[in-house]
Amino acid sequence: MTAPRLYVDSADIDRVGRLLASGVVHGVTTNPTILERGGRTAAGIPALYERWVEEGAREVFFQTWGGDRDAFLRNADGLLSLGDRVAVKVPATAEGFAAASALVRDGASVLVTAVYSVAQALACASIGVRYIAPYLGRMRDAGLDGDALIAQMQAVCEGSDTNVLAASLRSPDDIVGLRLAGVPYFTAAPDVLDATLFDAVSDSSAAEFDAAMGRLDA
């Protein structure tokens, strides 16, 4: 089984920087909504990339835009020019699939995002994209069995070069449940990642150890 990876899904530079400095996350994922929520603009993308790479990100995901194949490819070229740690996100639309296929043929690292059906996952694997991003929380909001669908996506991608990078994860239990279904990669907001690292008993045990060491030093 592929070793798991955690990514931080945010454009909050302070919180992203802290997680990168800790070495807990492999990289950073963004999309236009996240950038807008973080007060960022398209013009600020190069600075974000440089900062996060300097802070230790091994991959940084930015989403191309434009609505049609040619616009997706034109804007993807600008993103890829930032450096070799860029992965380009492309939406799972007909035009997006056409752009993703062309990018893969050119050797780019591509993630097809907002994948909601197993058939879409199968198409991504046939193209050879590196990642797909199904949105667990949004699937549940739509009344779908997101856990079962993502497990099936993982199954149809087995044996290919395509990996599931699960998104819209709202709790540590979401991450654990999908990992038990074989999903290798996960991206989540800083609050979810912080919760993944926390257990009250662990903290109380650490406090006891520190107190005992203090007495030994006395």
N, C-alpha and C positions, 0 to 999 in steps of 0.2 A: 504494500500500500504506500502511496506517495506520502511523504512527510508533510504534516500540516503547516500552513502559513497563515499569519494574521496580517491584515492591512488596516490602516486607519482611513475612514471615509469622512473627510473633513477638509475645510479650508481655513480652519482656526489655527493660525500659524503658531501660537504659543502652545496649544495642546498637542498639535501634530509634532512640534519640535521636541516636546517632553517625551512623547512615546518613541520617537526615533532615537533620542538620546539613550533611552532605557534599553534599546536593542530588542524590544518585544515584538515590534512590527517589521515586516519585510519592506513595506513601502506605503505609498499614499494613493488612494483613489479619489477622484473628483468627478463631478459632472456640472453642466451649466447651472443647475439649481443650487448645488452646494457652493459653487463659486459666488453666485449672486447672494446667497444667504450669508456668506462670509465677507461681503462687501468688496469682492474682487471683480475685476473686469478682464476682458480678453487681452487687453494690452499688458496686464500684470502677470500673465501666465509665464513668460520667460523668467521673471524674478522668482516666482514660486518654485519653478523647476530648479533653478540654481540653488536656492536656499535649502530645499529639501534634500537635494543630492549632497550638499555640503554637510547636512545634518545626519546623513547615513542612509537615505532611502536607496534601495537597490532597484526599485521600479517606481515610476510615477505615471499615473493614468490621467490623461486628459481626453475629453470627448470632442470629436470633430463635429461640424455643424454645416448647415446649408440646405438640407432637405432633399437634394438629388445627388446622384453618383458623382458628377463632376465637381460639385461644390464640396462634397465630403472629401474627395481626393485632394482638391486644392488646399483645403484647410488642414487636412492631415499632413500634407507635405510641410507646412509651416510648423506643426507640432513636432514632427520627426526631426526637423532641423535643430531642435533644442539640444539633442544629445542622445546617446545610445541607451539611456535608461527610460526613455519614453515608451509607453504602450498607448496605442490609440484606441479609444472606445468609439464604436459605431453602433447606432441603434438597429434593432432587429426589425427593419422594414425591408420592402423589396429593393428600394434604392440602396439601403444600408448593406444588404447582402451583396449587391453588385460591387459596392465600394470595398467591402471587406475582402472579397475574393481577389480584387486587383491588388490590394495592399499586401495580402499574404503572398501573392506571386512575386511581389517586389521585395519580400523578405522582412516586412514590418511585423512587429509584435502587435497583435490585434485582439481586442476584446469586443465581442458582440454583446451589447447591454440590453436590459429589459426583455430578456427571453422569458416567455410565459408558457410555451408549449413544448412538449417532448419532440414534436416534429421539427420545430425550429432548432432545438439542440442537435438533432440528427443532421440537419442541413449545415450547421456550423462545423460539426465534426467532419462532414464530407468536404467542406472547403479547406479545412485545416487551420482554422483560427486557433490561437493559443488558449484563449479563455472565453467562457460565456458567463454572464452574470444574470441569474434568475433572482427575482426580488421576493423573498419569502414573506415578509410582512405585508406587502401589497397583494400578493396572491391570497393570503388569508383574508385581507380586507375585502377582496372581490368574491369571497365565499368559496375559494378553491382550497383543495387539500395541498397546500404548498409543500409540505414535507414529503408527501408521496410523489408529487410531480418532480421535485428536485432529485429525489432518489432515482426516479426513472431516467431523468436527464443524465445523471451520473452513469447509469447502466449503459445508455446508448453511446456515451462517449468513451467507454472503456476500450482500450486497445488502439485509440486514436491519439493524435497529438493535442487534443482539445481537453482542457481542464475546466471544471466547474469552480467558479469563484462566487460563492453565494453572498448576496447583498440583502439590504433591508432586514438586518438581523437586530432584534430588539431586546435580547437577553442572552446571557451566557448559555442558558439551556437551549436556545436556538442553535448556537454553534455546536454544542456537544451532540445534540440530536442528529444534525446533518453529518457530523463527522462519523457517527456510528453507522450512518448509511453509506459511508465511503467517500463523502465529499472532502476534497483536500484543502481548499482555500476559502478564506472568509474575510469579508470586509465589514467593518462596523464603526459606528460613531464612537468618539472618545469615551462617553459615559458607559457604553456597553463594554468596551475593552477594559476600562477601570474596574467594572464589576466582575469581569472575568478573572482578574488578578486578586480579588478580595474574598476572604472568608474570615468571619469573626473569630473563629477558633484559632486560625493561623495567627491573627494579630494578637490575641491574648497569650498564645504560646510564646510568640516573639517577645512580648512584654515580660513574661516570666523569665525567659532566658536572660534578658538584659538586666532584670532586677537581681538575678542570681549572680551574674558577672560583676555587678556593682558591689555586692557583698563580698565576693572573692577578692576584689581590688581594695577593699577597705582595710 
